[in-house]
């Protein structure tokens, strides 16, 4: 399967999973000059910036392992921009990673910190 199609399918699965687990999705695929965040949602008191990683199998490692330091830095820059643009500076934030592999969903809350 094409990796782009697989990624979109994984993001749709992740979005449904998050909604079932009390996340209110604010935006999907938010893009700006600094990069992209797959899903921005509210969970409890937190604005969550969520990276979705989809894999067909673990041949190349777990999906979460592909969220490198460089990718984390990009996510943080985009999150900062989104907060500024949406008058949300100072709100509590969390960075989550959602793994989708072979139809199974695993959420890693607070996967990294700034």
Biopython code that builds the backbone (N, CA, C, O; Angstrom):
import numpy as np
from Bio.PDB.StructureBuilder import StructureBuilder

atoms = [
    (1, "UNK", "N", (0.848, -1.181, 0.000)),
    (1, "UNK", "CA", (0.000, 0.000, 0.000)),
    (1, "UNK", "C", (0.893, 1.243, 0.000)),
    (1, "UNK", "O", (1.944, 1.260, 0.640)),
    (2, "UNK", "N", (0.476, 2.251, -0.702)),
    (2, "UNK", "CA", (1.163, 3.536, -0.749)),
    (2, "UNK", "C", (1.269, 4.100, 0.670)),
    (2, "UNK", "O", (0.295, 4.080, 1.423)),
    (3, "UNK", "N", (2.464, 4.609, 1.034)),
    (3, "UNK", "CA", (2.663, 5.089, 2.415)),
    (3, "UNK", "C", (1.776, 6.291, 2.735)),
    (3, "UNK", "O", (1.338, 6.446, 3.875)),
    (4, "UNK", "N", (1.506, 7.146, 1.739)),
    (4, "UNK", "CA", (0.631, 8.298, 1.987)),
    (4, "UNK", "C", (-0.789, 7.821, 2.304)),
    (4, "UNK", "O", (-1.420, 8.302, 3.244)),
    (5, "UNK", "N", (-1.278, 6.874, 1.511)),
    (5, "UNK", "CA", (-2.624, 6.341, 1.744)),
    (5, "UNK", "C", (-2.686, 5.645, 3.095)),
    (5, "UNK", "O", (-3.656, 5.799, 3.836)),
    (6, "UNK", "N", (-1.653, 4.884, 3.412)),
    (6, "UNK", "CA", (-1.593, 4.197, 4.709)),
    (6, "UNK", "C", (-1.580, 5.214, 5.850)),
    (6, "UNK", "O", (-2.229, 5.007, 6.876)),
    (7, "UNK", "N", (-0.842, 6.316, 5.672)),
    (7, "UNK", "CA", (-0.784, 7.357, 6.699)),
    (7, "UNK", "C", (-2.121, 8.034, 6.920)),
    (7, "UNK", "O", (-2.515, 8.272, 8.062)),
    (8, "UNK", "N", (-2.829, 8.350, 5.834)),
    (8, "UNK", "CA", (-4.154, 8.974, 5.948)),
    (8, "UNK", "C", (-5.126, 8.020, 6.641)),
    (8, "UNK", "O", (-5.906, 8.427, 7.503)),
    (9, "UNK", "N", (-5.068, 6.763, 6.254)),
    (9, "UNK", "CA", (-5.924, 5.753, 6.882)),
    (9, "UNK", "C", (-5.619, 5.657, 8.385)),
    (9, "UNK", "O", (-6.538, 5.580, 9.200)),
    (10, "UNK", "N", (-4.334, 5.664, 8.746)),
    (10, "UNK", "CA", (-3.935, 5.620, 10.148)),
    (10, "UNK", "C", (-4.402, 6.837, 10.924)),
    (10, "UNK", "O", (-4.825, 6.717, 12.074)),
    (11, "UNK", "N", (-4.328, 8.017, 10.302)),
    (11, "UNK", "CA", (-4.796, 9.235, 10.967)),
    (11, "UNK", "C", (-6.306, 9.183, 11.211)),
    (11, "UNK", "O", (-6.782, 9.643, 12.249)),
    (12, "UNK", "N", (-7.056, 8.625, 10.263)),
    (12, "UNK", "CA", (-8.503, 8.492, 10.452)),
    (12, "UNK", "C", (-8.815, 7.534, 11.598)),
    (12, "UNK", "O", (-9.696, 7.803, 12.415)),
    (13, "UNK", "N", (-8.094, 6.420, 11.658)),
    (13, "UNK", "CA", (-8.269, 5.459, 12.758)),
    (13, "UNK", "C", (-7.928, 6.132, 14.085)),
    (13, "UNK", "O", (-8.655, 5.987, 15.067)),
    (14, "UNK", "N", (-6.820, 6.868, 14.106)),
    (14, "UNK", "CA", (-6.395, 7.555, 15.333)),
    (14, "UNK", "C", (-7.429, 8.586, 15.775)),
    (14, "UNK", "O", (-7.737, 8.685, 16.963)),
    (15, "UNK", "N", (-7.962, 9.349, 14.836)),
    (15, "UNK", "CA", (-8.950, 10.380, 15.184)),
    (15, "UNK", "C", (-10.189, 9.757, 15.820)),
    (15, "UNK", "O", (-10.696, 10.261, 16.822)),
    (16, "UNK", "N", (-10.675, 8.662, 15.239)),
    (16, "UNK", "CA", (-11.848, 7.991, 15.826)),
    (16, "UNK", "C", (-11.528, 7.461, 17.227)),
    (16, "UNK", "O", (-12.342, 7.573, 18.143)),
    (17, "UNK", "N", (-10.346, 6.889, 17.379)),
    (17, "UNK", "CA", (-9.918, 6.368, 18.682)),
    (17, "UNK", "C", (-9.853, 7.491, 19.717)),
    (17, "UNK", "O", (-10.336, 7.335, 20.839)),
    (18, "UNK", "N", (-9.262, 8.611, 19.341)),
    (18, "UNK", "CA", (-9.138, 9.736, 20.265)),
    (18, "UNK", "C", (-10.508, 10.262, 20.681)),
    (18, "UNK", "O", (-10.736, 10.549, 21.857)),
    (19, "UNK", "N", (-11.409, 10.388, 19.730)),
    (19, "UNK", "CA", (-12.749, 10.883, 20.056)),
    (19, "UNK", "C", (-13.461, 9.943, 21.029)),
    (19, "UNK", "O", (-14.175, 10.399, 21.922)),
    (20, "UNK", "N", (-13.271, 8.646, 20.863)),
    (20, "UNK", "CA", (-13.875, 7.671, 21.777)),
    (20, "UNK", "C", (-13.273, 7.761, 23.178)),
    (20, "UNK", "O", (-13.887, 7.339, 24.158)),
    (21, "UNK", "N", (-12.051, 8.322, 23.260)),
    (21, "UNK", "CA", (-11.357, 8.420, 24.549)),
    (21, "UNK", "C", (-11.306, 9.859, 25.058)),
    (21, "UNK", "O", (-10.335, 10.284, 25.683)),
    (22, "UNK", "N", (-12.385, 10.599, 24.769)),
    (22, "UNK", "CA", (-12.629, 11.926, 25.345)),
    (22, "UNK", "C", (-11.665, 13.021, 24.893)),
    (22, "UNK", "O", (-11.415, 13.969, 25.637)),
    (23, "UNK", "N", (-11.134, 12.898, 23.702)),
    (23, "UNK", "CA", (-10.368, 13.985, 23.092)),
    (23, "UNK", "C", (-11.330, 14.755, 22.192)),
    (23, "UNK", "O", (-12.086, 14.162, 21.422)),
    (24, "UNK", "N", (-11.292, 16.080, 22.296)),
    (24, "UNK", "CA", (-12.084, 16.918, 21.395)),
    (24, "UNK", "C", (-11.123, 17.441, 20.331)),
    (24, "UNK", "O", (-10.246, 18.254, 20.624)),
    (25, "UNK", "N", (-11.288, 16.982, 19.126)),
    (25, "UNK", "CA", (-10.368, 17.369, 18.050)),
    (25, "UNK", "C", (-10.680, 18.785, 17.600)),
    (25, "UNK", "O", (-11.814, 19.114, 17.251)),
    (26, "UNK", "N", (-9.640, 19.618, 17.618)),
    (26, "UNK", "CA", (-9.763, 21.004, 17.178)),
    (26, "UNK", "C", (-9.356, 21.168, 15.717)),
    (26, "UNK", "O", (-10.004, 21.882, 14.952)),
    (27, "UNK", "N", (-8.273, 20.495, 15.347)),
    (27, "UNK", "CA", (-7.764, 20.596, 13.980)),
    (27, "UNK", "C", (-7.045, 19.323, 13.598)),
    (27, "UNK", "O", (-6.496, 18.611, 14.439)),
    (28, "UNK", "N", (-7.065, 19.055, 12.295)),
    (28, "UNK", "CA", (-6.283, 17.947, 11.749)),
    (28, "UNK", "C", (-5.384, 18.499, 10.663)),
    (28, "UNK", "O", (-5.767, 19.396, 9.912)),
    (29, "UNK", "N", (-4.199, 17.957, 10.593)),
    (29, "UNK", "CA", (-3.213, 18.348, 9.583)),
    (29, "UNK", "C", (-2.986, 19.855, 9.544)),
    (29, "UNK", "O", (-3.034, 20.475, 8.482)),
    (30, "UNK", "N", (-2.737, 20.435, 10.719)),
    (30, "UNK", "CA", (-2.441, 21.865, 10.801)),
    (30, "UNK", "C", (-1.045, 22.108, 10.229)),
    (30, "UNK", "O", (-0.062, 21.517, 10.675)),
    (31, "UNK", "N", (-0.983, 22.992, 9.230)),
    (31, "UNK", "CA", (0.295, 23.301, 8.577)),
    (31, "UNK", "C", (0.610, 24.777, 8.688)),
    (31, "UNK", "O", (-0.269, 25.636, 8.626)),
    (32, "UNK", "N", (1.881, 25.037, 8.853)),
    (32, "UNK", "CA", (2.383, 26.408, 8.810)),
    (32, "UNK", "C", (3.816, 26.334, 8.281)),
    (32, "UNK", "O", (4.293, 25.263, 7.906)),
    (33, "UNK", "N", (4.486, 27.462, 8.255)),
    (33, "UNK", "CA", (5.845, 27.474, 7.690)),
    (33, "UNK", "C", (6.837, 26.639, 8.482)),
    (33, "UNK", "O", (7.914, 26.318, 7.979)),
    (34, "UNK", "N", (6.492, 26.283, 9.713)),
    (34, "UNK", "CA", (7.407, 25.510, 10.553)),
    (34, "UNK", "C", (7.226, 23.994, 10.404)),
    (34, "UNK", "O", (8.092, 23.217, 10.806)),
    (35, "UNK", "N", (6.094, 23.585, 9.821)),
    (35, "UNK", "CA", (5.849, 22.161, 9.662)),
    (35, "UNK", "C", (4.375, 21.836, 9.824)),
    (35, "UNK", "O", (3.506, 22.662, 9.548)),
    (36, "UNK", "N", (4.109, 20.619, 10.276)),
    (36, "UNK", "CA", (2.734, 20.137, 10.394)),
    (36, "UNK", "C", (2.560, 19.337, 11.682)),
    (36, "UNK", "O", (3.476, 18.671, 12.165)),
    (37, "UNK", "N", (1.351, 19.433, 12.211)),
    (37, "UNK", "CA", (0.940, 18.579, 13.332)),
    (37, "UNK", "C", (-0.286, 17.813, 12.855)),
    (37, "UNK", "O", (-1.216, 18.393, 12.293)),
    (38, "UNK", "N", (-0.275, 16.507, 13.085)),
    (38, "UNK", "CA", (-1.348, 15.659, 12.574)),
    (38, "UNK", "C", (-2.699, 15.985, 13.203)),
    (38, "UNK", "O", (-3.689, 16.180, 12.499)),
    (39, "UNK", "N", (-2.731, 16.043, 14.530)),
    (39, "UNK", "CA", (-3.997, 16.301, 15.229)),
    (39, "UNK", "C", (-3.734, 17.232, 16.417)),
    (39, "UNK", "O", (-2.784, 17.046, 17.177)),
    (40, "UNK", "N", (-4.595, 18.228, 16.550)),
    (40, "UNK", "CA", (-4.580, 19.103, 17.733)),
    (40, "UNK", "C", (-5.931, 18.885, 18.410)),
    (40, "UNK", "O", (-6.983, 19.014, 17.784)),
    (41, "UNK", "N", (-5.884, 18.553, 19.697)),
    (41, "UNK", "CA", (-7.113, 18.216, 20.413)),
    (41, "UNK", "C", (-7.027, 18.710, 21.854)),
    (41, "UNK", "O", (-5.957, 19.064, 22.349)),
    (42, "UNK", "N", (-8.169, 18.722, 22.502)),
    (42, "UNK", "CA", (-8.236, 19.027, 23.931)),
    (42, "UNK", "C", (-8.583, 17.731, 24.655)),
    (42, "UNK", "O", (-9.501, 17.011, 24.265)),
    (43, "UNK", "N", (-7.827, 17.449, 25.720)),
    (43, "UNK", "CA", (-8.084, 16.285, 26.566)),
    (43, "UNK", "C", (-7.940, 16.759, 28.000)),
    (43, "UNK", "O", (-6.838, 17.076, 28.450)),
    (44, "UNK", "N", (-9.051, 16.806, 28.715)),
    (44, "UNK", "CA", (-9.024, 17.375, 30.060)),
    (44, "UNK", "C", (-8.680, 18.850, 29.963)),
    (44, "UNK", "O", (-9.308, 19.594, 29.210)),
    (45, "UNK", "N", (-7.676, 19.270, 30.730)),
    (45, "UNK", "CA", (-7.240, 20.668, 30.704)),
    (45, "UNK", "C", (-6.144, 20.934, 29.691)),
    (45, "UNK", "O", (-5.683, 22.069, 29.565)),
    (46, "UNK", "N", (-5.720, 19.911, 28.968)),
    (46, "UNK", "CA", (-4.563, 20.032, 28.080)),
    (46, "UNK", "C", (-4.952, 20.245, 26.624)),
    (46, "UNK", "O", (-5.907, 19.654, 26.121)),
    (47, "UNK", "N", (-4.189, 21.103, 25.964)),
    (47, "UNK", "CA", (-4.193, 21.143, 24.508)),
    (47, "UNK", "C", (-3.139, 20.128, 24.102)),
    (47, "UNK", "O", (-1.974, 20.245, 24.484)),
    (48, "UNK", "N", (-3.549, 19.130, 23.325)),
    (48, "UNK", "CA", (-2.652, 18.036, 22.947)),
    (48, "UNK", "C", (-2.244, 18.169, 21.486)),
    (48, "UNK", "O", (-3.086, 18.316, 20.601)),
    (49, "UNK", "N", (-0.962, 18.116, 21.257)),
    (49, "UNK", "CA", (-0.404, 18.125, 19.921)),
    (49, "UNK", "C", (0.016, 16.690, 19.648)),
    (49, "UNK", "O", (0.900, 16.150, 20.312)),
    (50, "UNK", "N", (-0.628, 16.082, 18.665)),
    (50, "UNK", "CA", (-0.544, 14.633, 18.503)),
    (50, "UNK", "C", (0.087, 14.269, 17.165)),
    (50, "UNK", "O", (-0.367, 14.698, 16.104)),
    (51, "UNK", "N", (1.132, 13.476, 17.244)),
    (51, "UNK", "CA", (1.786, 12.922, 16.063)),
    (51, "UNK", "C", (1.278, 11.495, 15.887)),
    (51, "UNK", "O", (1.326, 10.692, 16.819)),
    (52, "UNK", "N", (0.795, 11.185, 14.692)),
    (52, "UNK", "CA", (0.295, 9.846, 14.389)),
    (52, "UNK", "C", (1.314, 9.130, 13.516)),
    (52, "UNK", "O", (1.757, 9.658, 12.496)),
    (53, "UNK", "N", (1.674, 7.944, 13.922)),
    (53, "UNK", "CA", (2.617, 7.120, 13.159)),
    (53, "UNK", "C", (1.963, 5.789, 12.847)),
    (53, "UNK", "O", (1.486, 5.090, 13.742)),
    (54, "UNK", "N", (1.946, 5.449, 11.580)),
    (54, "UNK", "CA", (1.290, 4.231, 11.118)),
    (54, "UNK", "C", (2.318, 3.308, 10.479)),
    (54, "UNK", "O", (3.167, 3.739, 9.698)),
    (55, "UNK", "N", (2.224, 2.050, 10.822)),
    (55, "UNK", "CA", (3.097, 1.037, 10.223)),
    (55, "UNK", "C", (2.283, -0.224, 9.979)),
    (55, "UNK", "O", (1.348, -0.532, 10.718)),
    (56, "UNK", "N", (2.653, -0.936, 8.943)),
    (56, "UNK", "CA", (2.006, -2.211, 8.651)),
    (56, "UNK", "C", (2.537, -3.329, 9.528)),
    (56, "UNK", "O", (1.833, -4.298, 9.812)),
    (57, "UNK", "N", (3.799, -3.186, 9.960)),
    (57, "UNK", "CA", (4.427, -4.187, 10.825)),
    (57, "UNK", "C", (5.604, -3.526, 11.537)),
    (57, "UNK", "O", (5.875, -2.343, 11.330)),
    (58, "UNK", "N", (6.292, -4.279, 12.366)),
    (58, "UNK", "CA", (7.402, -3.701, 13.129)),
    (58, "UNK", "C", (8.769, -4.057, 12.531)),
    (58, "UNK", "O", (9.784, -4.028, 13.227)),
    (59, "UNK", "N", (8.784, -4.388, 11.259)),
    (59, "UNK", "CA", (10.033, -4.749, 10.572)),
    (59, "UNK", "C", (11.095, -3.647, 10.712)),
    (59, "UNK", "O", (12.284, -3.935, 10.844)),
    (60, "UNK", "N", (10.653, -2.395, 10.681)),
    (60, "UNK", "CA", (11.583, -1.271, 10.804)),
    (60, "UNK", "C", (11.479, -0.588, 12.168)),
    (60, "UNK", "O", (11.868, 0.571, 12.314)),
    (61, "UNK", "N", (10.962, -1.295, 13.155)),
    (61, "UNK", "CA", (10.833, -0.751, 14.502)),
    (61, "UNK", "C", (9.403, -0.319, 14.782)),
    (61, "UNK", "O", (8.540, -0.338, 13.904)),
    (62, "UNK", "N", (9.182, 0.065, 16.012)),
    (62, "UNK", "CA", (7.861, 0.533, 16.422)),
    (62, "UNK", "C", (7.593, 1.909, 15.828)),
    (62, "UNK", "O", (8.528, 2.684, 15.622)),
    (63, "UNK", "N", (6.337, 2.223, 15.550)),
    (63, "UNK", "CA", (6.020, 3.535, 14.979)),
    (63, "UNK", "C", (6.569, 4.703, 15.803)),
    (63, "UNK", "O", (7.067, 5.681, 15.243)),
    (64, "UNK", "N", (6.477, 4.600, 17.133)),
    (64, "UNK", "CA", (6.930, 5.710, 17.995)),
    (64, "UNK", "C", (8.416, 6.015, 17.828)),
    (64, "UNK", "O", (8.855, 7.141, 18.062)),
    (65, "UNK", "N", (9.178, 5.019, 17.427)),
    (65, "UNK", "CA", (10.624, 5.208, 17.277)),
    (65, "UNK", "C", (10.983, 6.146, 16.129)),
    (65, "UNK", "O", (12.114, 6.624, 16.042)),
    (66, "UNK", "N", (10.020, 6.407, 15.252)),
    (66, "UNK", "CA", (10.299, 7.321, 14.139)),
    (66, "UNK", "C", (10.055, 8.790, 14.506)),
    (66, "UNK", "O", (10.238, 9.677, 13.673)),
    (67, "UNK", "N", (9.646, 9.041, 15.745)),
    (67, "UNK", "CA", (9.503, 10.431, 16.213)),
    (67, "UNK", "C", (10.859, 10.826, 16.810)),
    (67, "UNK", "O", (11.095, 10.706, 18.012)),
    (68, "UNK", "N", (11.723, 11.291, 15.939)),
    (68, "UNK", "CA", (13.101, 11.625, 16.297)),
    (68, "UNK", "C", (13.185, 12.964, 17.020)),
    (68, "UNK", "O", (12.197, 13.694, 17.109)),
    (69, "UNK", "N", (14.358, 13.278, 17.530)),
    (69, "UNK", "CA", (14.574, 14.592, 18.164)),
    (69, "UNK", "C", (14.258, 15.720, 17.188)),
    (69, "UNK", "O", (13.640, 16.716, 17.564)),
    (70, "UNK", "N", (14.675, 15.565, 15.952)),
    (70, "UNK", "CA", (14.406, 16.590, 14.936)),
    (70, "UNK", "C", (12.897, 16.772, 14.757)),
    (70, "UNK", "O", (12.411, 17.902, 14.709)),
    (71, "UNK", "N", (12.155, 15.668, 14.657)),
    (71, "UNK", "CA", (10.703, 15.739, 14.495)),
    (71, "UNK", "C", (10.056, 16.377, 15.720)),
    (71, "UNK", "O", (9.125, 17.170, 15.586)),
    (72, "UNK", "N", (10.538, 16.040, 16.901)),
    (72, "UNK", "CA", (10.001, 16.646, 18.128)),
    (72, "UNK", "C", (10.192, 18.160, 18.123)),
    (72, "UNK", "O", (9.283, 18.909, 18.482)),
    (73, "UNK", "N", (11.379, 18.605, 17.713)),
    (73, "UNK", "CA", (11.647, 20.045, 17.648)),
    (73, "UNK", "C", (10.696, 20.736, 16.681)),
    (73, "UNK", "O", (10.205, 21.828, 16.968)),
    (74, "UNK", "N", (10.432, 20.111, 15.541)),
    (74, "UNK", "CA", (9.492, 20.687, 14.578)),
    (74, "UNK", "C", (8.092, 20.764, 15.166)),
    (74, "UNK", "O", (7.405, 21.774, 15.008)),
    (75, "UNK", "N", (7.666, 19.708, 15.841)),
    (75, "UNK", "CA", (6.331, 19.688, 16.451)),
    (75, "UNK", "C", (6.203, 20.812, 17.473)),
    (75, "UNK", "O", (5.182, 21.498, 17.521)),
    (76, "UNK", "N", (7.233, 21.001, 18.285)),
    (76, "UNK", "CA", (7.205, 22.061, 19.294)),
    (76, "UNK", "C", (7.114, 23.439, 18.631)),
    (76, "UNK", "O", (6.356, 24.291, 19.095)),
    (77, "UNK", "N", (7.871, 23.670, 17.559)),
    (77, "UNK", "CA", (7.804, 24.964, 16.854)),
    (77, "UNK", "C", (6.405, 25.207, 16.295)),
    (77, "UNK", "O", (5.872, 26.311, 16.408)),
    (78, "UNK", "N", (5.816, 24.185, 15.696)),
    (78, "UNK", "CA", (4.462, 24.330, 15.152)),
    (78, "UNK", "C", (3.471, 24.561, 16.293)),
    (78, "UNK", "O", (2.577, 25.398, 16.174)),
    (79, "UNK", "N", (3.621, 23.832, 17.389)),
    (79, "UNK", "CA", (2.729, 23.998, 18.543)),
    (79, "UNK", "C", (2.814, 25.422, 19.095)),
    (79, "UNK", "O", (1.791, 26.029, 19.410)),
    (80, "UNK", "N", (4.011, 25.945, 19.211)),
    (80, "UNK", "CA", (4.182, 27.324, 19.691)),
    (80, "UNK", "C", (3.483, 28.310, 18.773)),
    (80, "UNK", "O", (2.817, 29.236, 19.235)),
    (81, "UNK", "N", (3.636, 28.108, 17.473)),
    (81, "UNK", "CA", (2.979, 28.985, 16.501)),
    (81, "UNK", "C", (1.459, 28.879, 16.633)),
    (81, "UNK", "O", (0.761, 29.893, 16.634)),
    (82, "UNK", "N", (0.948, 27.651, 16.743)),
    (82, "UNK", "CA", (-0.493, 27.455, 16.863)),
    (82, "UNK", "C", (-1.023, 28.147, 18.122)),
    (82, "UNK", "O", (-2.069, 28.795, 18.083)),
    (83, "UNK", "N", (-0.301, 28.008, 19.233)),
    (83, "UNK", "CA", (-0.734, 28.656, 20.480)),
    (83, "UNK", "C", (-0.794, 30.170, 20.307)),
    (83, "UNK", "O", (-1.761, 30.812, 20.718)),
    (84, "UNK", "N", (0.235, 30.729, 19.702)),
    (84, "UNK", "CA", (0.274, 32.176, 19.486)),
    (84, "UNK", "C", (-0.892, 32.615, 18.598)),
    (84, "UNK", "O", (-1.586, 33.584, 18.907)),
    (85, "UNK", "N", (-1.096, 31.905, 17.514)),
    (85, "UNK", "CA", (-2.132, 32.247, 16.535)),
    (85, "UNK", "C", (-3.535, 32.098, 17.112)),
    (85, "UNK", "O", (-4.455, 32.795, 16.684)),
    (86, "UNK", "N", (-3.709, 31.202, 18.072)),
    (86, "UNK", "CA", (-5.029, 30.914, 18.631)),
    (86, "UNK", "C", (-5.214, 31.467, 20.038)),
    (86, "UNK", "O", (-6.112, 31.037, 20.762)),
    (87, "UNK", "N", (-4.378, 32.408, 20.424)),
    (87, "UNK", "CA", (-4.481, 33.045, 21.731)),
    (87, "UNK", "C", (-4.537, 31.999, 22.851)),
    (87, "UNK", "O", (-5.337, 32.099, 23.781)),
    (88, "UNK", "N", (-3.663, 30.997, 22.733)),
    (88, "UNK", "CA", (-3.647, 29.905, 23.712)),
    (88, "UNK", "C", (-2.303, 29.817, 24.428)),
    (88, "UNK", "O", (-1.992, 28.795, 25.041)),
    (89, "UNK", "N", (-1.511, 30.875, 24.355)),
    (89, "UNK", "CA", (-0.212, 30.883, 25.035)),
    (89, "UNK", "C", (-0.452, 30.792, 26.530)),
    (89, "UNK", "O", (-1.291, 31.509, 27.075)),
    (90, "UNK", "N", (0.273, 29.926, 27.183)),
    (90, "UNK", "CA", (0.138, 29.754, 28.626)),
    (90, "UNK", "C", (-0.796, 28.624, 29.021)),
    (90, "UNK", "O", (-0.832, 28.228, 30.186)),
    (91, "UNK", "N", (-1.554, 28.098, 28.063)),
    (91, "UNK", "CA", (-2.417, 26.959, 28.381)),
    (91, "UNK", "C", (-1.545, 25.721, 28.563)),
    (91, "UNK", "O", (-0.502, 25.600, 27.921)),
    (92, "UNK", "N", (-1.960, 24.806, 29.428)),
    (92, "UNK", "CA", (-1.175, 23.572, 29.578)),
    (92, "UNK", "C", (-1.229, 22.749, 28.295)),
    (92, "UNK", "O", (-2.294, 22.556, 27.708)),
    (93, "UNK", "N", (-0.072, 22.274, 27.876)),
    (93, "UNK", "CA", (0.006, 21.484, 26.652)),
    (93, "UNK", "C", (0.626, 20.124, 26.939)),
    (93, "UNK", "O", (1.311, 19.917, 27.941)),
    (94, "UNK", "N", (0.355, 19.214, 26.021)),
    (94, "UNK", "CA", (0.921, 17.883, 26.114)),
    (94, "UNK", "C", (1.226, 17.409, 24.698)),
    (94, "UNK", "O", (0.507, 17.733, 23.753)),
    (95, "UNK", "N", (2.288, 16.649, 24.566)),
    (95, "UNK", "CA", (2.677, 16.104, 23.272)),
    (95, "UNK", "C", (2.479, 14.589, 23.326)),
    (95, "UNK", "O", (3.173, 13.883, 24.058)),
    (96, "UNK", "N", (1.526, 14.111, 22.541)),
    (96, "UNK", "CA", (1.203, 12.692, 22.511)),
    (96, "UNK", "C", (1.611, 12.093, 21.174)),
    (96, "UNK", "O", (1.708, 12.793, 20.166)),
    (97, "UNK", "N", (1.846, 10.802, 21.180)),
    (97, "UNK", "CA", (2.103, 10.054, 19.952)),
    (97, "UNK", "C", (1.081, 8.931, 19.903)),
    (97, "UNK", "O", (0.865, 8.232, 20.893)),
    (98, "UNK", "N", (0.454, 8.764, 18.744)),
    (98, "UNK", "CA", (-0.476, 7.654, 18.539)),
    (98, "UNK", "C", (0.142, 6.718, 17.513)),
    (98, "UNK", "O", (0.475, 7.120, 16.398)),
    (99, "UNK", "N", (0.287, 5.466, 17.912)),
    (99, "UNK", "CA", (0.798, 4.437, 17.012)),
    (99, "UNK", "C", (-0.385, 3.647, 16.464)),
    (99, "UNK", "O", (-1.280, 3.243, 17.207)),
    (100, "UNK", "N", (-0.373, 3.438, 15.162)),
    (100, "UNK", "CA", (-1.368, 2.584, 14.529)),
    (100, "UNK", "C", (-0.587, 1.511, 13.781)),
    (100, "UNK", "O", (0.177, 1.804, 12.861)),
    (101, "UNK", "N", (-0.792, 0.263, 14.195)),
    (101, "UNK", "CA", (-0.075, -0.826, 13.546)),
    (101, "UNK", "C", (-0.984, -2.045, 13.478)),
    (101, "UNK", "O", (-1.454, -2.557, 14.494)),
    (102, "UNK", "N", (-1.211, -2.484, 12.270)),
    (102, "UNK", "CA", (-2.056, -3.658, 12.021)),
    (102, "UNK", "C", (-3.421, -3.511, 12.682)),
    (102, "UNK", "O", (-3.938, -4.462, 13.268)),
    (103, "UNK", "N", (-3.999, -2.330, 12.589)),
    (103, "UNK", "CA", (-5.323, -2.072, 13.139)),
    (103, "UNK", "C", (-5.367, -1.808, 14.631)),
    (103, "UNK", "O", (-6.412, -1.425, 15.158)),
    (104, "UNK", "N", (-4.267, -2.001, 15.314)),
    (104, "UNK", "CA", (-4.197, -1.738, 16.753)),
    (104, "UNK", "C", (-3.753, -0.298, 16.990)),
    (104, "UNK", "O", (-2.910, 0.227, 16.263)),
    (105, "UNK", "N", (-4.323, 0.332, 18.006)),
    (105, "UNK", "CA", (-3.999, 1.722, 18.332)),
    (105, "UNK", "C", (-3.399, 1.771, 19.733)),
    (105, "UNK", "O", (-3.912, 1.161, 20.671)),
    (106, "UNK", "N", (-2.312, 2.503, 19.847)),
    (106, "UNK", "CA", (-1.651, 2.699, 21.135)),
    (106, "UNK", "C", (-1.351, 4.187, 21.275)),
    (106, "UNK", "O", (-0.686, 4.776, 20.422)),
    (107, "UNK", "N", (-1.839, 4.787, 22.346)),
    (107, "UNK", "CA", (-1.550, 6.202, 22.570)),
    (107, "UNK", "C", (-0.492, 6.324, 23.658)),
    (107, "UNK", "O", (-0.582, 5.693, 24.711)),
    (108, "UNK", "N", (0.505, 7.142, 23.383)),
    (108, "UNK", "CA", (1.548, 7.431, 24.357)),
    (108, "UNK", "C", (1.333, 8.885, 24.782)),
    (108, "UNK", "O", (1.735, 9.821, 24.090)),
    (109, "UNK", "N", (0.689, 9.044, 25.934)),
    (109, "UNK", "CA", (0.430, 10.386, 26.450)),
    (109, "UNK", "C", (1.726, 10.962, 26.999)),
    (109, "UNK", "O", (2.547, 10.256, 27.584)),
    (110, "UNK", "N", (1.887, 12.268, 26.794)),
    (110, "UNK", "CA", (3.071, 12.960, 27.305)),
    (110, "UNK", "C", (4.342, 12.262, 26.823)),
    (110, "UNK", "O", (5.262, 12.004, 27.599)),
    (111, "UNK", "N", (4.369, 11.962, 25.516)),
    (111, "UNK", "CA", (5.469, 11.196, 24.912)),
    (111, "UNK", "C", (6.803, 11.911, 25.014)),
    (111, "UNK", "O", (7.854, 11.274, 25.082)),
    (112, "UNK", "N", (6.758, 13.231, 25.025)),
    (112, "UNK", "CA", (7.981, 14.016, 25.210)),
    (112, "UNK", "C", (7.610, 15.364, 25.774)),
    (112, "UNK", "O", (6.455, 15.785, 25.713)),
    (113, "UNK", "N", (8.605, 16.038, 26.323)),
    (113, "UNK", "CA", (8.399, 17.360, 26.921)),
    (113, "UNK", "C", (9.358, 18.361, 26.310)),
    (113, "UNK", "O", (10.402, 18.009, 25.762)),
    (114, "UNK", "N", (8.970, 19.612, 26.424)),
    (114, "UNK", "CA", (9.836, 20.661, 25.895)),
    (114, "UNK", "C", (10.709, 21.207, 26.984)),
    (114, "UNK", "O", (11.514, 22.105, 26.738)),
]
sb = StructureBuilder()
sb.init_structure("model")
sb.init_model(0)
sb.init_chain("A")
sb.init_seg("    ")
for serial, (resi, resn, name, xyz) in enumerate(atoms, 1):
    if name == "N":
        sb.init_residue(resn, " ", resi, " ")
    sb.init_atom(name, np.array(xyz, "f"), 0.0, 1.0, " ", f" {name:<3s}", serial, name[0])
structure = sb.get_structure()
